[in-house]
Amino acid sequence: MGIRTPYGVLGLKNYVNSLNYPTIDYLIIAGGGGATNSRAGGGGGGGYICSVSGESSGGGKSAQPVFKASLATNYVVTVGAGGANGTGGSTGSSGSVSQFANISMAGGGHGGGRSAWGAMGGSGGGTENYGGDTTGGLFGYGSTGGSSGYPSGAAGAGGQNSSENGGVGLSSSITGTGVFRAGGGGAGANQDGNSGTGGNGGGGAGNNLSNGTAGTANTGGGGGGSQATGGSGGSGVVILRYADTYTITIGAGLTGTESSASGGYKRATITAGTGNVSWA
């Protein structure tokens, strides 16, 4: 039996559902940037945005507004891949965009080399003499890439810069435990042969003559630079938290899981792909 509402004649169940707007907390991290070689800058951490109250987003920003979803409505999710590593003097590539609904984060910028800029990105890629990203990250949710004259620069996340070491990422407890993510990749080597450490949060360590370390998967960490072969960037991640009275459907094309209820919430952690999610 239907009832008349301002939205037309709906079944009672559909009408009640139309009044429900699940509140979704989110952590969206784009793919980290790949590093280069030849006095190489580390890759930038992926752009980082979080809505959990009291936590931080990249670029020195505070938690952003929660997302109000409608039931039985599809919302696109994309998890950005990490950027490819640089070999044979190449600069590698920047990370890819991650997205939930209308919220997108830019991938980390690739590292620069002896005669090339580090790229703009969620966080800028580091470089040697040419300076990193001077804008503080595309969309403003990352940090500036490091540069320090002759030594290779490193990249950062969460407003951190470093002359050699990767910038420290940010911590979120959206899954119930605080975890650092989106660290910058360490520099390959400076004039003394020293290399930078990876930033806390999945950033890959730089190396002098051996290969740089890749950023950790599903952290958006930047790859570590190297005089040999740079490290690739770590893939991003999308984590969604909502009241445990709701259940998510993770559609085709996505790789992800929904947790058991804990503390009044469920969490969906989506680690790869592009597709749709919806709630019931």
LUMFIGU-523265 format. One record per residue (C-alpha): x, y, z; residue in three letters. Coordinates in nm, 3 decimals. Layout:
% LUMFIGU-523265
<rec <X Y Z> "ALA">
...
***
This chain:
% LUMFIGU-523265
<rec <0.000 0.000 0.000> "MET">
<rec <0.140 0.337 -0.094> "GLY">
<rec <0.124 0.669 0.087> "ILE">
<rec <0.132 1.014 -0.061> "ARG">
<rec <0.443 1.215 0.016> "THR">
<rec <0.605 1.531 -0.123> "PRO">
<rec <0.807 1.295 -0.347> "TYR">
<rec <0.502 1.128 -0.500> "GLY">
<rec <0.334 0.800 -0.415> "VAL">
<rec <0.590 0.564 -0.260> "LEU">
<rec <0.572 0.237 -0.079> "GLY">
<rec <0.612 0.282 0.297> "LEU">
<rec <0.953 0.113 0.304> "LYS">
<rec <1.089 0.329 0.023> "ASN">
<rec <0.954 0.642 0.186> "TYR">
<rec <1.121 0.562 0.516> "VAL">
<rec <1.444 0.482 0.335> "ASN">
<rec <1.428 0.815 0.154> "SER">
<rec <1.453 0.988 0.492> "LEU">
<rec <1.770 0.797 0.587> "ASN">
<rec <2.099 0.962 0.501> "TYR">
<rec <2.391 0.750 0.619> "PRO">
<rec <2.673 0.972 0.742> "THR">
<rec <2.999 0.855 0.590> "ILE">
<rec <3.340 0.936 0.734> "ASP">
<rec <3.615 0.891 0.476> "TYR">
<rec <3.989 0.872 0.431> "LEU">
<rec <4.093 0.915 0.068> "ILE">
<rec <4.459 0.884 -0.031> "ILE">
<rec <4.586 0.899 -0.388> "ALA">
<rec <4.872 0.694 -0.531> "GLY">
<rec <5.225 0.795 -0.436> "GLY">
<rec <5.470 0.932 -0.690> "GLY">
<rec <5.748 0.726 -0.841> "GLY">
<rec <6.111 0.824 -0.784> "ALA">
<rec <6.385 0.891 -1.036> "THR">
<rec <6.756 0.807 -1.044> "ASN">
<rec <7.081 1.001 -1.092> "SER">
<rec <7.101 1.210 -0.772> "ARG">
<rec <6.733 1.145 -0.747> "ALA">
<rec <6.452 1.309 -0.555> "GLY">
<rec <6.195 1.091 -0.383> "GLY">
<rec <5.836 1.067 -0.499> "GLY">
<rec <5.567 1.273 -0.328> "GLY">
<rec <5.305 1.118 -0.105> "GLY">
<rec <4.954 1.099 -0.247> "GLY">
<rec <4.700 1.370 -0.171> "GLY">
<rec <4.534 1.302 0.165> "TYR">
<rec <4.187 1.403 0.288> "ILE">
<rec <4.008 1.287 0.602> "CYS">
<rec <3.673 1.369 0.765> "SER">
<rec <3.727 1.206 1.106> "VAL">
<rec <3.667 1.466 1.377> "SER">
<rec <3.986 1.587 1.543> "GLY">
<rec <4.215 1.448 1.273> "GLU">
<rec <4.402 1.628 0.995> "SER">
<rec <4.399 1.639 0.619> "SER">
<rec <4.705 1.710 0.406> "GLY">
<rec <4.840 2.057 0.353> "GLY">
<rec <4.786 2.151 0.716> "GLY">
<rec <4.408 2.137 0.681> "LYS">
<rec <4.173 2.008 0.949> "SER">
<rec <3.914 1.734 0.913> "ALA">
<rec <3.672 1.799 0.626> "GLN">
<rec <3.290 1.771 0.632> "PRO">
<rec <3.139 1.423 0.644> "VAL">
<rec <2.956 1.288 0.339> "PHE">
<rec <2.580 1.234 0.361> "LYS">
<rec <2.480 0.945 0.137> "ALA">
<rec <2.139 0.827 0.024> "SER">
<rec <2.038 0.464 0.047> "LEU">
<rec <2.036 0.248 -0.267> "ALA">
<rec <2.236 0.511 -0.456> "THR">
<rec <2.562 0.440 -0.639> "ASN">
<rec <2.873 0.642 -0.558> "TYR">
<rec <3.189 0.601 -0.761> "VAL">
<rec <3.513 0.493 -0.594> "VAL">
<rec <3.855 0.488 -0.757> "THR">
<rec <4.178 0.381 -0.591> "VAL">
<rec <4.479 0.545 -0.752> "GLY">
<rec <4.779 0.337 -0.855> "ALA">
<rec <5.129 0.433 -0.752> "GLY">
<rec <5.351 0.601 -1.008> "GLY">
<rec <5.604 0.397 -1.202> "ALA">
<rec <5.969 0.412 -1.099> "ASN">
<rec <6.237 0.588 -1.300> "GLY">
<rec <6.514 0.392 -1.473> "THR">
<rec <6.795 0.489 -1.707> "GLY">
<rec <6.776 0.854 -1.612> "GLY">
<rec <6.399 0.884 -1.645> "SER">
<rec <6.192 1.066 -1.386> "THR">
<rec <5.930 0.798 -1.340> "GLY">
<rec <5.565 0.900 -1.321> "SER">
<rec <5.326 1.062 -1.076> "SER">
<rec <5.065 0.866 -0.885> "GLY">
<rec <4.704 0.839 -0.996> "SER">
<rec <4.390 1.004 -0.857> "VAL">
<rec <4.177 0.845 -0.584> "SER">
<rec <3.810 0.936 -0.555> "GLN">
<rec <3.495 0.883 -0.351> "PHE">
<rec <3.175 1.037 -0.490> "ALA">
<rec <3.266 1.399 -0.579> "ASN">
<rec <3.582 1.409 -0.364> "ILE">
<rec <3.909 1.357 -0.553> "SER">
<rec <4.273 1.361 -0.446> "MET">
<rec <4.569 1.409 -0.681> "ALA">
<rec <4.847 1.151 -0.699> "GLY">
<rec <5.190 1.230 -0.558> "GLY">
<rec <5.431 1.404 -0.793> "GLY">
<rec <5.721 1.207 -0.937> "HIS">
<rec <6.070 1.279 -0.817> "GLY">
<rec <6.300 1.504 -1.016> "GLY">
<rec <6.661 1.440 -1.114> "GLY">
<rec <6.981 1.628 -1.178> "ARG">
<rec <6.828 1.851 -1.440> "SER">
<rec <6.454 1.810 -1.399> "ALA">
<rec <6.190 1.946 -1.168> "TRP">
<rec <6.002 1.728 -0.926> "GLY">
<rec <5.640 1.721 -1.041> "ALA">
<rec <5.340 1.885 -0.885> "MET">
<rec <5.102 1.641 -0.723> "GLY">
<rec <4.912 1.556 -0.409> "GLY">
<rec <5.251 1.624 -0.255> "SER">
<rec <5.531 1.748 -0.477> "GLY">
<rec <5.817 1.530 -0.589> "GLY">
<rec <6.164 1.613 -0.457> "GLY">
<rec <6.458 1.707 -0.675> "THR">
<rec <6.823 1.816 -0.673> "GLU">
<rec <6.890 2.172 -0.784> "ASN">
<rec <6.565 2.256 -0.954> "TYR">
<rec <6.324 2.274 -0.665> "GLY">
<rec <6.017 2.070 -0.598> "GLY">
<rec <5.651 2.159 -0.625> "ASP">
<rec <5.622 2.511 -0.487> "THR">
<rec <5.243 2.515 -0.458> "THR">
<rec <5.199 2.288 -0.158> "GLY">
<rec <5.025 2.018 -0.358> "GLY">
<rec <4.746 2.010 -0.614> "LEU">
<rec <4.409 2.090 -0.454> "PHE">
<rec <4.601 2.198 -0.144> "GLY">
<rec <4.595 1.861 0.034> "TYR">
<rec <4.966 1.782 0.031> "GLY">
<rec <5.304 1.937 0.089> "SER">
<rec <5.577 2.100 -0.113> "THR">
<rec <5.851 1.880 -0.257> "GLY">
<rec <6.191 1.916 -0.095> "GLY">
<rec <6.502 2.071 -0.248> "SER">
<rec <6.830 2.163 -0.087> "SER">
<rec <7.079 2.268 -0.350> "GLY">
<rec <7.318 1.994 -0.452> "TYR">
<rec <7.172 1.710 -0.241> "PRO">
<rec <6.864 1.554 -0.389> "SER">
<rec <6.541 1.666 -0.231> "GLY">
<rec <6.273 1.445 -0.090> "ALA">
<rec <5.899 1.474 -0.093> "ALA">
<rec <5.654 1.498 0.190> "GLY">
<rec <5.296 1.469 0.299> "ALA">
<rec <5.089 1.650 0.555> "GLY">
<rec <5.281 1.974 0.527> "GLY">
<rec <5.626 1.827 0.585> "GLN">
<rec <5.939 1.905 0.383> "ASN">
<rec <6.286 1.759 0.406> "SER">
<rec <6.621 1.811 0.237> "SER">
<rec <6.694 1.439 0.217> "GLU">
<rec <6.445 1.236 0.417> "ASN">
<rec <6.091 1.178 0.300> "GLY">
<rec <5.832 1.396 0.466> "GLY">
<rec <5.628 1.240 0.746> "VAL">
<rec <5.274 1.139 0.657> "GLY">
<rec <4.959 1.173 0.863> "LEU">
<rec <4.793 0.939 1.112> "SER">
<rec <4.426 0.841 1.111> "SER">
<rec <4.233 0.611 1.342> "SER">
<rec <3.941 0.565 1.102> "ILE">
<rec <3.991 0.187 1.120> "THR">
<rec <4.002 0.195 1.500> "GLY">
<rec <4.381 0.214 1.531> "THR">
<rec <4.605 0.506 1.444> "GLY">
<rec <4.807 0.440 1.127> "VAL">
<rec <5.046 0.674 0.942> "PHE">
<rec <5.005 0.695 0.565> "ARG">
<rec <5.117 0.909 0.268> "ALA">
<rec <5.482 0.949 0.365> "GLY">
<rec <5.724 1.094 0.111> "GLY">
<rec <6.004 0.900 -0.055> "GLY">
<rec <6.363 0.957 0.056> "GLY">
<rec <6.626 1.113 -0.167> "ALA">
<rec <6.863 0.890 -0.363> "GLY">
<rec <7.201 1.032 -0.266> "ALA">
<rec <7.377 1.359 -0.204> "ASN">
<rec <7.735 1.469 -0.273> "GLN">
<rec <7.858 1.271 0.027> "ASP">
<rec <7.682 0.955 -0.086> "GLY">
<rec <7.415 0.976 0.185> "ASN">
<rec <7.059 0.871 0.116> "SER">
<rec <6.730 0.973 0.274> "GLY">
<rec <6.498 0.760 0.481> "THR">
<rec <6.139 0.708 0.375> "GLY">
<rec <5.882 0.922 0.551> "GLY">
<rec <5.676 0.755 0.824> "ASN">
<rec <5.361 0.649 0.645> "GLY">
<rec <5.483 0.415 0.372> "GLY">
<rec <5.746 0.632 0.205> "GLY">
<rec <6.022 0.432 0.038> "GLY">
<rec <6.384 0.479 0.146> "ALA">
<rec <6.638 0.627 -0.092> "GLY">
<rec <6.956 0.448 -0.185> "ASN">
<rec <7.293 0.541 -0.325> "ASN">
<rec <7.398 0.270 -0.570> "LEU">
<rec <7.129 0.005 -0.514> "SER">
<rec <6.762 0.041 -0.607> "ASN">
<rec <6.535 0.277 -0.417> "GLY">
<rec <6.259 0.123 -0.207> "THR">
<rec <5.902 0.130 -0.336> "ALA">
<rec <5.632 0.310 -0.141> "GLY">
<rec <5.414 0.074 0.062> "THR">
<rec <5.096 -0.042 -0.109> "ALA">
<rec <4.769 0.119 0.006> "ASN">
<rec <4.942 0.401 0.190> "THR">
<rec <5.004 0.641 -0.098> "GLY">
<rec <5.372 0.651 0.003> "GLY">
<rec <5.624 0.798 -0.242> "GLY">
<rec <5.903 0.587 -0.388> "GLY">
<rec <6.263 0.627 -0.276> "GLY">
<rec <6.516 0.779 -0.513> "GLY">
<rec <6.834 0.606 -0.625> "SER">
<rec <7.143 0.645 -0.840> "GLN">
<rec <7.047 0.306 -0.987> "ALA">
<rec <6.670 0.253 -1.016> "THR">
<rec <6.413 0.461 -0.830> "GLY">
<rec <6.132 0.306 -0.628> "GLY">
<rec <5.775 0.306 -0.753> "SER">
<rec <5.500 0.482 -0.560> "GLY">
<rec <5.264 0.296 -0.332> "GLY">
<rec <4.901 0.260 -0.434> "SER">
<rec <4.636 0.467 -0.258> "GLY">
<rec <4.337 0.359 -0.054> "VAL">
<rec <3.978 0.463 0.022> "VAL">
<rec <3.842 0.385 0.369> "ILE">
<rec <3.478 0.455 0.456> "LEU">
<rec <3.327 0.445 0.807> "ARG">
<rec <2.953 0.442 0.882> "TYR">
<rec <2.702 0.334 1.146> "ALA">
<rec <2.680 -0.041 1.193> "ASP">
<rec <2.308 -0.035 1.114> "THR">
<rec <2.401 -0.004 0.747> "TYR">
<rec <2.564 -0.247 0.503> "THR">
<rec <2.772 -0.150 0.204> "ILE">
<rec <2.769 -0.316 -0.137> "THR">
<rec <3.111 -0.299 -0.304> "ILE">
<rec <3.050 -0.326 -0.676> "GLY">
<rec <3.227 -0.496 -0.963> "ALA">
<rec <3.566 -0.357 -1.050> "GLY">
<rec <3.659 -0.284 -0.689> "LEU">
<rec <3.865 -0.485 -0.442> "THR">
<rec <3.755 -0.425 -0.086> "GLY">
<rec <3.611 -0.563 0.236> "THR">
<rec <3.361 -0.457 0.499> "GLU">
<rec <3.463 -0.507 0.861> "SER">
<rec <3.251 -0.650 1.140> "SER">
<rec <3.072 -0.399 1.360> "ALA">
<rec <3.296 -0.243 1.625> "SER">
<rec <3.235 0.060 1.844> "GLY">
<rec <2.909 0.133 1.665> "GLY">
<rec <3.071 0.142 1.320> "TYR">
<rec <3.155 -0.069 1.020> "LYS">
<rec <3.444 0.016 0.789> "ARG">
<rec <3.489 -0.057 0.421> "ALA">
<rec <3.850 -0.063 0.306> "THR">
<rec <3.884 -0.044 -0.072> "ILE">
<rec <4.231 -0.122 -0.201> "THR">
<rec <4.212 -0.129 -0.582> "ALA">
<rec <4.002 -0.063 -0.888> "GLY">
<rec <3.719 0.158 -1.006> "THR">
<rec <3.350 0.093 -0.949> "GLY">
<rec <3.048 0.185 -0.742> "ASN">
<rec <2.948 0.146 -0.378> "VAL">
<rec <2.603 0.181 -0.222> "SER">
<rec <2.440 0.140 0.119> "TRP">
<rec <2.132 -0.039 0.247> "ALA">
***
